[in-house]
Amino acid sequence: MPRIELVTGDLTRERVDAIVNAANSSLLGGGGVDGAIHRAGGPEILAACRRLRETTLPDGLPTGEAVATTGGRLAARWVVHTVGPVWPGEGPEALRRRALLERAYRNSLALAAELGAASVALPAVSAGVYGWPADDVAEVAVGTAAAAAVDAAPGLVRFVLFSERMHATFAEAGARLGADVIVVR
């Protein structure tokens, strides 16, 4: 099991081997975390994403999958892009899409480990403009990281959260799950 940390801050300033981008399927930038990573990382990230679209991902990145590019001008060596699902509202579709959210986290952690990253920083995927309830995102994120095998995630998994409220939500999820989560202030 990796070491799991919770911090409040700016994902683009993290000094880790890889950061996870809550991307849209086009991989060509957007708002929120995606836009911030593209702005901070510079044109190298967009160029790498365009190459992916021209070659292996002509239709874009499917929801729940992950792909890596250079970190460009970021401190991180790699950016792992993943597409989380949009919240469908309550009902049977929510269960199917929750599985896609779990897959996005699991695939991001596994890809970071496969790249050789010893540390990875992640945002609250799908909790922003995609409208997923924060408490459920936190439970999926922390639960997926806590369940990761040693070789299926970097040794350090740091959730970088955009507000104190989201930080508290992740800490509460860790406590509910009985996960060994280190809360950094």
Secondary structure by P-SEA (a helix, b strand, c coil): ccbbbbbbcccccccccbbbbbcccccccccaaaaaaaaaacaaaaaaaaaaaaccccccccccbbbbcccccccccbbbbbbbbccccccaaaaaaaaaaaaaaaaaaaaaaaacccbbbbcccccccccccaaaaaaaaaaaaaaccccccccbbbbbcccaaaaaaaaaaaaaacccccccc
